[in-house]
Amino acid sequence: MRLACTPVLLVLALALGPAAWADTAQLHNTAGLAFYYQGDLRAAYDEFAKAVELDPNAVEPHYNLGRIYEKQARYKECLEQYREALSLQPDHQGSKEGLERMGYYITPQKIEPKFSDEKSRREAIARELKAVHDLRMSGQLDAALTRADEALKLFPNEARFELAAAAALETNGELNGAIVRLKQAERVIPSSGALQFHLAQDLFKVGLAEEGIVHANRAVELAPKEPKPYVLLADIYLSRGDNSMAFDRLFEASRLAPSDEPLGARVKALSKLLGLGHYTTGLYYFNQNNWKMARDELKLAIEAGNLTDEQRAIAQQYLIVSDFSLAKVADTIRKLQKDRDVVEKGFLAKRIGFEELIKSPNAFSAGTYVAFEGWIVSTTGAPVTEIVVTTDPGDVDGSRTRMGRDGISTDDLEFNIGIGAVAGGIDRGANARNPSIGQGQAGGRGPVVSPTATGIAAVDGLGAGRSIPLDLPDFRANSVMTRWFVARMPRPLPADSRIRPRSRIRVEGKLGPSGYLRNVYNSLFSKKPQPSVDVTFVSIQRENKGRLEQNSLRLPETDVNTPPGLAGPLRVDFLELSELQKKNR
């Protein structure tokens, strides 16, 4: 039996008494209305259909089926149900109004005036709305109401004229008439949160608090981020003496409108009245992600023991979340602080420099904390995530050839040119000349370079000579790159004109894996695998040529050649704590 499996029917039957235990059409129609106003149209339809099945001559089930069909825009079925209801009760007002609405939906050309296009129709509606508004604002309320009714004859489905008429009636103090107009507008635009709020407000003013709560909750569903419906619900609950429910609604409104000081004052006053100061403060800090303060305040609120069951459940749930979040933040901070401590103290209470590394390359494993400094050779990509750095001043002052610090090494030349020939696309055929022996070399290596009085003379694959002057700072003269390294950033650096070749750079971080470096100026690769640094801190600044010629690794006391507006060095600390982490330390 359906009565045994439908909770709504069971509740209704118990409320109506033993006479209602029979499975009647009236009972199913009442249950359908309950589902209908809850928004469950499917369950409502089943109940109304069951009522019609039990009593085909019952008027209300037919009418209610028509309302469901109208919401679903099934106008043909809707029209049939309204007509059936009127055939059973010719003076049924709801069905009459439904048929009038169906006349608009089914044959709009018979009701709406003709317009040349949609734009002219909108303009006509706007003119009429303005005329009604102007009459109302000038105090001519009866004229405004008459003008709105005349406009409704031309535009019967335009809810804004019903709203304008309701506003005129409200101004005149006729709230009951305004409610009727608002309900008529609701039939056209049932999903308007503003309309539901307006209707709830008028219902509350005339003393219909229960119905006002229904429409205010509907306004909350349609506009969940609008604080006004929550405030209205709080006012209704306060009028009934339900202070706890009023506090919950006021608090939610305050959360949605944190800058509304009068609203915040109301929340504080009500919380003080209810003894909920710690509870309110804990929820505030929780919404601000301040887990420490939220945890402390919620603990005090629970210990005070004056919370409702719902408030206690919320406080306990938020307390668990706060404890968990605070533990995660603390763990993250500990890890970051550990990294920072190691960066500050480093390997054996100090950071390893480049000179120490190249003297004992096997003594330091990956992960050792280092502090290298030098000059930018080149960068990779945009934005910059990797920087190739030289620690040798000779690479930037142009005072020596970079074929080797103590002279030219034929082994170094042959090694690099063999690799460079592949990387740079140099001809490796048998016709390449080796200037050191003055004849073609059949071994298949690429061209070899040798120093001249004016610079470095080279013979490329086409036999054309070229010269690179050595008195100019130029990285291309370095063919071994034994004092170079690559700095890898954990995230891209900001766009900055100081990040360019020959800028002074200092990096701190962990020693990474070694690998061959490529000189982008001559397409050659380093003789040996060179170190890399996973950077945790970087400082970059510009220097002029005169300062570079001092061949000093010491950072200059003052910045020179720094572009306008970029005074001082660029510094990036990749271990810096976020504001949220600092707040929850």
Buried (B, 14 or more C-beta within 10 A) or exposed (E): EEBEEBEBBBEBBEEBEEEBBEBBBBBBBBBBBBBBEEEBBEBBBBBBBBBBEBBEEBBBBBBBBBBBBBBEEBBEBBBBBBBBBBEBBEEBEBBEEBBEBBBBBEEEEEBBEEEEEEEEBEEBBEEBBEBBBEBBEEEBBEBBBBBBEEBBEBBBBBBBBBBBBBBBBBBBEBBEBBBBBBBBBBBBBEEBBBBBBBBBBBBBBEEBBEBBBBBBBBBBEBBEEBBBBBBBBBBBBBEEEBBBBBBBBBBBBBBBBEEBEEBBEBBBEBBEEBEBBBBBBBBBBBEEEBBBBBBBBBBBBBEEEEBBEEBBEBBBEBBEBBBEBBEEBBEBBEEBEEBBEBBEEBBEEEBBBBEBBBEEEEEBEEEBBBBBBBBBBBBEEEEBBBBBBBBBBBBBBBBBBBBBEEEBBEEBBBBBBBBBBEBBEBBBEEEBBBBEEEEEBEEEBBBBBBBBEEBBBBBBBEEEEEEBEBEEBBBBBBBBBBBBBBBBBEEEBEEBEBBBBBBBBBBBBBBBEBEEBBBBBBBBBBBEEBBBBBBBBBBBBBBEBEBBBEEEBEBBEEBEEBEEEBEEBBEBEBBEBEEEBEBBE
